[in-house]
Amino acid sequence: MTARIASIQIGRIAPLGPERVPSAFIKTGIAGPVLAGALGLAGDEQADLSVHGGPEKAIYAYSAGRYVDWAAAFPDLAERFVAGCMGENLTVEGMNEDGLCVGDVHAIGGARLQVCQPRQPCFKLALALGEPRLVKHMVRTGHSGWYYRVVQEGPIAPGDVPTLTERPNPDFGFARLVTIINRGGATVPELRRLAAMPGLASRIGQKAREALEAA
């Protein structure tokens, strides 16, 4: 199946859940095109810049196909597993964590985006859908989605086809990175790779270097 951008969503800061936590987790679909800039999509907001947003969490993408798995695991919430419900900016058909490598660069519309790290779920996922088990399920399955950094700014729109233009780490699958971050168990050779891996989010490379020093 050819990958395509099924939908694009942006969020505005608003109270989330009974606790009314400020968050832009809830996203609204837009027709596009929209500018993909160095800090994210035009109009998309982040409430807590210490954990969301920034150049290495500029655009969050999630696989449309994963929603079938979520609905099967939580049938009582099946109707709520629709595009944007994970807080993603891009809902992508025909692509998921298993087919990516760390550092992949995709040309999408007039932009070029680089896969640089997985999403680590927080309590806001549970608040948005009213189910505390969702966070542990995402960690357990590795169905995390992925963050893009923007290496070339430009417009993107629903229906655009992501085209792989660079694969600097063809032997390091993104799913393996997700497992290492969620469960640990990286080997020393893997830590050496991550410590100097092109395209990887800098904070993960730093953690790998710290782990090597400790070892």
KALIN-V827874 format. One line per field, one symbol per residue. ss: DSSP state (H for helix, E for strand, - for the rest). psi: psi as a letter, one per 20 degrees, with the letter a starting at -180 (. if undefined). burial: + if it has 9 or more other ideal C-beta (glycine too) atoms within 8 Angstrom, else -. Layout:
ss=???
psi=???
burial=???
This chain:
ss=---EEEEEEEE--EEE----EEE---EEEE-EEEEEE--EE-------------HHH-EEEEE--HHHHHHHH-HHHHHH---------EEEE---HHH-E---EEEE--EEEEEEEE----HHHHHHH---HHHHHHHHH----EEEEEEE-EEEE-----EEEE------EHHHHHHHHHH----HHHHHHHH------HHHHHHHHHHHHH-
psi=ppqqohrpqqqqprpprhilppqkgpqpqqhrqqporhjaqpiprphnihiqarhjlgppqqphhhhggghhhmhijgiinrpiijjqhpopqjpahhjqqpjppppocjrpqpoiqrpoqaihghghikoiihghgggghjmhaqpqqoioqrqqqqiqoppphqnimijnqhhhgggghhibjprghghgghhkpphqphhghghgghhghh.
burial=--+++++++++-+--++---++++++++++-+-++++--++--++++----+---++++++++++++-+++--+--+---+-+++-+++++++-+++--++++++++++-+++++++++-+--++++++----++-+++--+++++++++---+++++-+++----+-+--+++++++++++---+---++++++-+-+++--++--++-++---
